[in-house]
Amino acid sequence: MMDKTERNAVWHESVERFGTRLRSVVCMEECAELIQAVSKRLRGKPDPDDNLAEEMADVYICLGMLRDMYGVTDERLESWVDRKTKRQAERNRA
């Protein structure tokens, strides 16, 4: 298993090699593929090839690349995650 530093280096190299524009388009496409995988699961279709997890992994990788490409720090992202999670907790209690 690769550690976080190794993963980030590979993702950064991909951005450097293929550019922000292409990697951004690929990230949008990967998000669309995740939407399709979730839709299939909601419709009760079997997932023998673990497609949902694969598409989730693709989007997870894309999030790392997007952070790198657009300068979103872990701290900034975590701050938003906390805000959104607190809001969801409030909705859960309502």
Rosetta blueprint (number, residue, H / E / L):
1 M L
2 M L
3 D L
4 K H
5 T H
6 E H
7 R H
8 N H
9 A H
10 V H
11 W H
12 H H
13 E H
14 S H
15 V H
16 E H
17 R H
18 F H
19 G L
20 T H
21 R H
22 L H
23 R H
24 S H
25 V H
26 V H
27 C H
28 M H
29 E H
30 E H
31 C H
32 A H
33 E H
34 L H
35 I H
36 Q H
37 A H
38 V H
39 S H
40 K H
41 R H
42 L H
43 R L
44 G L
45 K L
46 P L
47 D L
48 P L
49 D L
50 D L
51 N H
52 L H
53 A H
54 E H
55 E H
56 M H
57 A H
58 D H
59 V H
60 Y H
61 I H
62 C H
63 L H
64 G H
65 M H
66 L H
67 R H
68 D H
69 M H
70 Y H
71 G L
72 V L
73 T L
74 D H
75 E H
76 R H
77 L H
78 E H
79 S H
80 W H
81 V H
82 D H
83 R H
84 K H
85 T H
86 K H
87 R H
88 Q H
89 A H
90 E H
91 R H
92 N H
93 R H
94 A L
